[in-house]
Amino acid sequence: MAPAADSRALTVTQQVVQLGWATEVGEPKTDTGTRTVSLDDDTLSVLRQWKQTEHAEARAWGAAWTDSGLVFTREDGAGLHPASVTDLFQAVSARGGLPPIRLHDLRHTAASLALQAGVPMKVVSEQLGHSSLAITADTYKSVLPAVAQAAAEAVAGIVPRTRRASAGLGTDGQLSPAQGWPLRNPARARWQSVGSLGPRTTKGAHPEG
C-alpha cells in the first residue's frame, strides 16, 4: 500500500501471502481488493512523521539501503515479515493492557466503529474491499442493530419536539382550543376555527344565527 502523493488517501495495490515461512507479494485476490482509502488528519500526521524517519534511515544506510517502495519497512528498507509484525502487535497490545486480539481483528474494529459512526455501509464495504454489500452486511450483522438504533435517534433528534401541553394536546390526548386549532362541534355539525383563523362552516352545516 502507498499514500497517494499530496493527497489524503492511501491506495492498496498489493498483498503479502505467507507460505510456511516464505512470503510472496502479489496483487489483491479480488478486483475490489485494489482500492483507495481516505485518511484522517491524525493518520496523515503519523505517516508523514514515519516518512521522515525512513528518509533519515536511508541516509544512514547509504548504498546498503533497500528501496522497496513499501510504507513500513525494516531499518534497511527491506520489507517486514508478517510474523514479525504479529509479534510486535501482540507485544504492544500487552503493554497497553488490551485484551488478546489478532492484528486482523483491527480491520473488524475499524469497520464496526465506522458503521456505528454513521458511515454508509457502501463506503465501509468499499474500504474493506468486499465484492458486495451482502458480504459486509452479513459480516457485521451483529453491529447493525446498534447502527439502526443510532440512526433512529439521529432522525428523532432533528425533529422539533415540545411538551404535550405546548403542542396543543390536553391530558386526554385531544387538541386544546387555546392553541388556535379547529375543533369539531358535534352539536352544530360544523367545524369551528378558534383564534385568528376565524369562523367557517362546512357543507351541510347550520349557518350562524
Residue frames as qw, qx, qy, qz and C-alpha x, y, z in Angstrom:
[[0.000, 0.889, 0.457, 0.000, 0.00, 0.00, 0.00],
 [0.448, 0.039, 0.031, 0.892, 1.15, 3.53, -0.64],
 [0.054, 0.727, 0.359, -0.584, -0.11, 7.02, 0.22],
 [0.497, 0.699, 0.364, 0.362, -1.13, 8.92, -2.90],
 [0.457, 0.049, -0.056, 0.886, 1.20, 11.84, -3.49],
 [0.056, -0.031, 0.096, -0.993, -0.02, 15.12, -1.96],
 [0.535, -0.336, -0.493, -0.598, -3.42, 13.62, -1.17],
 [0.461, -0.338, 0.541, -0.617, -5.44, 12.45, 1.79],
 [0.936, 0.087, -0.002, -0.341, -5.74, 8.86, 0.66],
 [0.337, -0.457, 0.816, 0.105, -3.91, 5.55, 0.66],
 [0.757, 0.346, -0.326, -0.448, -4.03, 3.13, -2.27],
 [0.698, -0.260, 0.664, -0.057, -3.88, -0.62, -1.70],
 [0.580, 0.591, -0.411, -0.380, -2.22, -2.27, -4.70],
 [0.584, 0.290, -0.757, 0.040, -0.68, -5.49, -3.38],
 [0.786, -0.512, 0.138, -0.317, -0.79, -8.07, -0.61],
 [0.113, 0.529, -0.829, 0.141, 1.74, -10.31, 1.12],
 [0.925, -0.136, -0.167, -0.314, 0.90, -14.01, 1.37],
 [0.253, -0.594, 0.746, -0.165, 2.82, -16.21, 3.81],
 [0.910, 0.142, -0.335, -0.197, 3.52, -19.78, 2.69],
 [0.834, -0.181, -0.325, 0.406, 5.13, -21.53, 5.64],
 [0.423, -0.636, -0.063, 0.643, 7.87, -19.04, 6.49],
 [0.321, 0.069, 0.459, 0.826, 8.36, -17.83, 2.94],
 [0.247, 0.661, 0.355, -0.613, 6.38, -14.84, 1.70],
 [0.365, 0.294, 0.635, 0.614, 5.06, -13.92, -1.69],
 [0.120, 0.491, 0.147, -0.850, 3.97, -10.48, -2.86],
 [0.175, 0.307, 0.783, 0.512, 1.14, -10.26, -5.37],
 [0.255, -0.286, -0.224, -0.896, -1.95, -8.40, -6.36],
 [0.492, -0.048, 0.534, -0.686, -5.05, -8.46, -4.12],
 [0.274, 0.083, 0.955, 0.080, -7.08, -11.63, -4.59],
 [0.295, 0.691, 0.660, -0.013, -10.13, -9.76, -5.90],
 [0.307, 0.560, 0.268, 0.721, -10.66, -6.76, -8.16],
 [0.325, -0.865, -0.179, -0.338, -12.21, -4.84, -5.27],
 [0.780, -0.438, -0.123, 0.429, -9.10, -5.56, -3.20],
 [0.427, 0.126, 0.108, 0.889, -7.31, -2.82, -5.13],
 [0.158, -0.850, -0.482, -0.142, -8.83, 0.27, -3.59],
 [0.227, 0.437, -0.208, 0.845, -8.23, 3.77, -2.29],
 [0.478, -0.620, -0.586, 0.211, -8.94, 4.55, 1.37],
 [0.007, -0.840, 0.011, -0.543, -9.38, 8.08, 2.67],
 [0.603, -0.099, -0.523, 0.594, -7.21, 9.08, 5.63],
 [0.308, -0.909, -0.280, -0.013, -7.94, 11.33, 8.58],
 [0.123, 0.909, -0.270, 0.293, -5.66, 14.14, 9.73],
 [0.606, -0.635, 0.469, -0.093, -4.12, 12.21, 12.66],
 [0.907, 0.075, 0.371, 0.183, -3.24, 9.24, 10.45],
 [0.571, 0.759, -0.001, 0.313, -1.72, 11.54, 7.83],
 [0.178, -0.890, 0.361, -0.215, 0.40, 13.20, 10.51],
 [0.777, -0.395, 0.489, 0.033, 1.73, 9.84, 11.73],
 [0.853, 0.358, 0.287, 0.248, 2.54, 8.69, 8.19],
 [0.348, 0.881, -0.128, 0.293, 4.39, 11.93, 7.42],
 [0.408, -0.771, 0.470, -0.132, 6.46, 11.60, 10.58],
 [0.876, -0.111, 0.458, 0.105, 7.23, 7.99, 9.69],
 [0.714, 0.647, 0.097, 0.249, 8.32, 9.05, 6.22],
 [0.028, 0.910, -0.347, 0.227, 10.82, 11.46, 7.77],
 [0.685, -0.498, 0.531, -0.042, 12.16, 8.60, 9.90],
 [0.885, 0.259, 0.345, 0.174, 12.62, 6.45, 6.78],
 [0.461, 0.847, -0.107, 0.243, 14.45, 9.25, 4.99],
 [0.281, -0.811, 0.486, -0.163, 16.86, 9.53, 7.92],
 [0.818, -0.210, 0.534, 0.035, 17.43, 5.76, 7.91],
 [0.793, 0.557, 0.174, 0.177, 18.03, 5.77, 4.15],
 [0.211, 0.898, -0.314, 0.226, 20.72, 8.44, 4.55],
 [0.525, -0.630, 0.558, -0.129, 22.33, 6.47, 7.36],
 [0.856, 0.015, 0.511, 0.078, 22.43, 3.22, 5.36],
 [0.029, 0.627, -0.503, -0.594, 23.58, 4.85, 2.17],
 [0.436, 0.331, -0.688, -0.477, 24.14, 2.41, -0.69],
 [0.070, -0.012, -0.986, 0.152, 23.04, -0.51, 1.52],
 [0.431, 0.246, 0.408, -0.766, 19.52, 0.90, 1.76],
 [0.179, 0.247, 0.903, 0.303, 16.84, -1.20, 0.04],
 [0.320, 0.161, -0.030, -0.933, 14.31, 0.91, -1.81],
 [0.150, 0.230, 0.962, 0.009, 11.36, -1.49, -1.53],
 [0.223, -0.273, -0.391, -0.851, 8.74, 1.18, -2.05],
 [0.457, -0.498, -0.736, 0.011, 6.83, -0.10, 1.00],
 [0.279, -0.814, -0.041, -0.508, 5.30, 2.18, 3.62],
 [0.649, -0.658, 0.341, -0.175, 6.52, 0.19, 6.64],
 [0.778, 0.435, -0.427, 0.153, 9.95, -1.43, 6.45],
 [0.809, -0.381, -0.149, 0.422, 12.93, -2.60, 8.45],
 [0.275, -0.824, 0.107, 0.484, 15.73, -0.12, 9.21],
 [0.344, -0.284, 0.616, 0.649, 17.48, -1.06, 5.94],
 [0.421, 0.332, -0.248, -0.807, 14.30, -0.51, 3.87],
 [0.214, 0.010, -0.946, -0.244, 13.54, -4.22, 3.42],
 [0.597, -0.356, -0.354, -0.626, 10.00, -5.46, 3.85],
 [0.413, -0.353, 0.641, -0.542, 8.69, -6.67, 7.20],
 [0.263, -0.045, -0.955, -0.129, 7.88, -10.33, 7.70],
 [0.552, -0.472, -0.351, -0.591, 4.22, -10.90, 8.66],
 [0.752, -0.363, -0.509, 0.208, 5.26, -12.93, 11.71],
 [0.407, -0.006, -0.294, 0.865, 7.42, -10.06, 12.97],
 [0.239, -0.349, -0.136, -0.896, 4.51, -7.64, 12.59],
 [0.706, -0.441, -0.470, -0.293, 2.24, -10.02, 14.51],
 [0.681, -0.238, -0.471, 0.508, 4.75, -10.44, 17.33],
 [0.191, 0.124, -0.153, 0.962, 5.25, -6.67, 17.61],
 [0.426, -0.418, -0.287, -0.750, 1.50, -6.04, 17.65],
 [0.751, -0.425, -0.505, -0.025, 0.94, -8.59, 20.41],
 [0.554, -0.128, -0.383, 0.728, 3.74, -7.06, 22.48],
 [0.033, -0.229, -0.002, -0.973, 2.33, -3.55, 22.08],
 [0.586, -0.443, -0.423, -0.530, -1.18, -4.78, 22.94],
 [0.727, -0.351, -0.525, 0.271, 0.08, -6.47, 26.09],
 [0.365, -0.030, -0.274, 0.889, 1.94, -3.34, 27.21],
 [0.228, -0.259, -0.140, -0.928, -1.20, -1.32, 26.62],
 [0.295, 0.065, 0.762, -0.573, -3.31, -3.68, 28.73],
 [0.608, 0.200, -0.271, -0.719, -5.54, -4.58, 25.79],
 [0.855, -0.018, 0.461, -0.236, -7.37, -7.91, 25.57],
 [0.396, -0.247, 0.763, 0.447, -5.68, -10.51, 23.38],
 [0.658, 0.640, 0.237, -0.319, -6.76, -9.91, 19.78],
 [0.726, 0.152, 0.426, 0.517, -5.29, -10.64, 16.39],
 [0.149, -0.323, 0.237, 0.904, -3.85, -7.94, 14.17],
 [0.049, -0.272, -0.736, -0.618, -6.53, -8.80, 11.61],
 [0.164, -0.655, -0.711, 0.199, -9.18, -8.00, 14.21],
 [0.125, -0.461, -0.067, 0.876, -8.28, -4.32, 13.89],
 [0.078, -0.090, -0.628, -0.769, -9.90, -4.43, 10.46],
 [0.291, -0.542, -0.771, -0.167, -13.19, -5.55, 12.01],
 [0.287, -0.585, -0.424, 0.629, -12.88, -2.98, 14.78],
 [0.074, -0.243, 0.220, 0.942, -12.38, -0.16, 12.28],
 [0.203, -0.262, -0.705, -0.627, -15.37, -1.29, 10.20],
 [0.330, -0.587, -0.727, 0.133, -17.61, -1.64, 13.27],
 [0.226, -0.526, -0.241, 0.784, -16.67, 1.82, 14.53],
 [0.010, 0.062, -0.426, -0.903, -17.26, 3.32, 11.09],
 [0.263, -0.430, -0.767, -0.397, -20.74, 1.79, 10.88],
 [0.350, -0.647, -0.587, 0.337, -21.64, 2.95, 14.37],
 [0.201, -0.404, -0.011, 0.892, -20.36, 6.43, 13.48],
 [0.472, 0.679, 0.319, -0.463, -22.91, 6.56, 10.67],
 [0.019, 0.468, -0.652, -0.597, -20.63, 5.90, 7.71],
 [0.800, 0.278, -0.091, -0.524, -22.77, 4.43, 4.88],
 [0.849, -0.156, 0.505, 0.031, -22.37, 0.67, 4.50],
 [0.772, 0.612, 0.079, 0.155, -21.41, 1.08, 0.84],
 [0.143, 0.876, -0.399, 0.231, -18.44, 3.25, 1.85],
 [0.581, -0.527, 0.602, -0.148, -17.36, 0.77, 4.54],
 [0.913, 0.194, 0.358, 0.009, -17.74, -2.10, 2.08],
 [0.616, 0.751, -0.123, 0.205, -15.50, -0.34, -0.45],
 [0.134, -0.814, 0.518, -0.228, -12.88, 0.42, 2.20],
 [0.728, -0.313, 0.600, -0.114, -12.79, -3.24, 3.21],
 [0.153, 0.405, -0.773, -0.464, -12.55, -4.39, -0.40],
 [0.522, 0.199, 0.789, -0.255, -15.68, -6.55, -0.21],
 [0.100, 0.078, 0.747, 0.653, -17.11, -7.66, -3.53],
 [0.281, -0.536, -0.591, -0.534, -20.69, -6.91, -2.47],
 [0.328, -0.476, 0.259, -0.774, -22.72, -5.15, 0.20],
 [0.882, -0.262, -0.257, -0.296, -24.21, -8.53, 1.16],
 [0.750, 0.074, -0.490, 0.438, -20.83, -9.70, 2.46],
 [0.101, 0.337, -0.368, 0.861, -20.43, -6.58, 4.58],
 [0.606, -0.366, -0.006, -0.706, -23.98, -6.82, 5.93],
 [0.915, -0.167, -0.358, -0.085, -23.56, -10.49, 6.79],
 [0.620, 0.179, -0.487, 0.589, -20.15, -10.00, 8.42],
 [0.084, 0.119, -0.397, 0.906, -21.30, -7.09, 10.58],
 [0.438, -0.489, -0.571, -0.493, -24.92, -8.08, 11.19],
 [0.546, -0.488, -0.563, 0.383, -24.30, -8.08, 14.96],
 [0.251, -0.201, -0.112, 0.940, -23.39, -4.39, 14.69],
 [0.055, -0.358, -0.531, -0.766, -26.39, -3.40, 12.56],
 [0.351, -0.715, -0.605, -0.021, -28.98, -3.23, 15.40],
 [0.402, -0.592, -0.173, 0.676, -26.84, -0.62, 17.16],
 [0.192, -0.015, 0.391, 0.900, -26.42, 1.21, 13.85],
 [0.162, -0.544, -0.665, -0.486, -30.18, 1.17, 13.26],
 [0.397, -0.732, -0.480, 0.275, -30.83, 2.47, 16.78],
 [0.354, -0.411, 0.046, 0.839, -28.30, 5.25, 16.33],
 [0.066, 0.221, 0.544, 0.807, -29.93, 6.17, 13.01],
 [0.269, -0.684, -0.648, -0.197, -33.37, 6.30, 14.65],
 [0.414, -0.685, -0.288, 0.525, -32.07, 8.55, 17.42],
 [0.301, -0.171, 0.269, 0.899, -30.34, 10.79, 14.88],
 [0.062, -0.442, -0.614, -0.652, -33.55, 11.23, 12.89],
 [0.377, -0.743, -0.551, 0.039, -35.59, 11.86, 16.03],
 [0.472, -0.464, -0.153, 0.734, -33.02, 14.40, 17.15],
 [0.145, 0.007, 0.306, 0.941, -33.69, 16.72, 14.22],
 [0.226, -0.593, -0.647, -0.423, -37.48, 16.71, 14.67],
 [0.118, -0.386, 0.293, -0.867, -38.62, 19.69, 16.82],
 [0.483, -0.404, -0.776, 0.039, -40.30, 18.50, 19.99],
 [0.207, -0.453, 0.231, -0.836, -42.30, 20.35, 22.64],
 [0.181, 0.028, 0.841, -0.510, -44.14, 19.40, 25.75],
 [0.065, 0.433, 0.885, 0.161, -47.55, 17.87, 25.38],
 [0.029, 0.770, 0.467, -0.435, -49.39, 20.98, 26.62],
 [0.009, -0.638, 0.240, 0.731, -47.47, 23.36, 24.36],
 [0.079, -0.041, 0.828, 0.553, -48.18, 21.11, 21.41],
 [0.500, -0.036, -0.182, -0.846, -51.90, 21.71, 21.92],
 [0.600, -0.139, -0.774, -0.145, -52.69, 18.34, 23.50],
 [0.558, -0.558, 0.213, -0.576, -54.69, 18.00, 26.66],
 [0.350, -0.367, 0.825, -0.248, -54.38, 15.26, 29.21],
 [0.769, 0.237, 0.525, -0.278, -56.99, 13.27, 27.27],
 [0.514, -0.028, 0.662, 0.545, -54.98, 13.48, 24.09],
 [0.335, 0.777, 0.513, 0.141, -57.42, 15.92, 22.41],
 [0.374, 0.401, 0.078, 0.833, -56.48, 19.19, 20.80],
 [0.226, -0.560, -0.464, 0.648, -56.68, 22.20, 23.08],
 [0.258, 0.854, 0.401, 0.209, -58.71, 25.22, 21.85],
 [0.309, -0.875, 0.069, 0.366, -56.16, 27.53, 23.43],
 [0.517, -0.296, 0.528, 0.605, -53.72, 26.70, 20.64],
 [0.338, 0.560, -0.198, -0.731, -55.94, 28.01, 17.84],
 [0.053, -0.065, 0.938, 0.336, -56.65, 24.58, 16.30],
 [0.561, -0.098, -0.320, -0.757, -60.03, 23.87, 14.65],
 [0.218, -0.018, 0.898, -0.383, -62.28, 21.81, 16.94],
 [0.269, -0.274, -0.773, -0.505, -65.33, 19.84, 15.82],
 [0.375, -0.022, 0.435, -0.818, -68.67, 20.82, 17.37],
 [0.016, 0.176, 0.969, 0.171, -70.84, 17.68, 17.13],
 [0.179, 0.574, 0.636, -0.484, -73.96, 19.52, 18.29],
 [0.308, 0.730, -0.018, -0.610, -73.83, 22.05, 15.46],
 [0.832, 0.287, 0.421, 0.218, -72.33, 19.55, 12.95],
 [0.408, 0.890, -0.081, 0.186, -69.74, 22.09, 11.89],
 [0.733, -0.022, -0.189, 0.653, -66.04, 22.85, 12.21],
 [0.151, -0.983, -0.095, -0.046, -65.36, 25.93, 14.23],
 [0.666, 0.330, -0.228, 0.629, -62.00, 27.54, 13.91],
 [0.482, -0.823, -0.214, 0.211, -60.75, 29.17, 17.04],
 [0.531, -0.467, 0.161, 0.688, -58.36, 32.09, 17.22],
 [0.013, 0.559, -0.271, -0.783, -57.01, 34.06, 14.34],
 [0.174, 0.086, 0.854, 0.483, -58.39, 31.73, 11.66],
 [0.417, 0.091, -0.026, -0.904, -61.95, 32.99, 12.13],
 [0.635, 0.155, 0.664, -0.363, -65.22, 31.00, 11.88],
 [0.366, 0.280, -0.635, -0.620, -66.14, 28.88, 8.91],
 [0.764, 0.053, 0.481, -0.428, -68.64, 26.14, 8.16],
 [0.165, -0.163, 0.890, 0.394, -68.60, 23.01, 6.04],
 [0.423, -0.071, -0.590, -0.684, -71.15, 21.74, 3.57],
 [0.578, -0.380, -0.703, -0.162, -74.34, 20.78, 5.35],
 [0.337, -0.204, -0.568, 0.723, -73.53, 22.78, 8.47],
 [0.079, -0.852, -0.514, 0.067, -76.01, 25.15, 10.10],
 [0.320, 0.600, -0.019, 0.733, -75.25, 28.77, 9.33],
 [0.234, -0.100, -0.514, 0.819, -74.53, 31.16, 12.13],
 [0.109, -0.776, -0.619, -0.054, -77.73, 32.55, 13.68]]
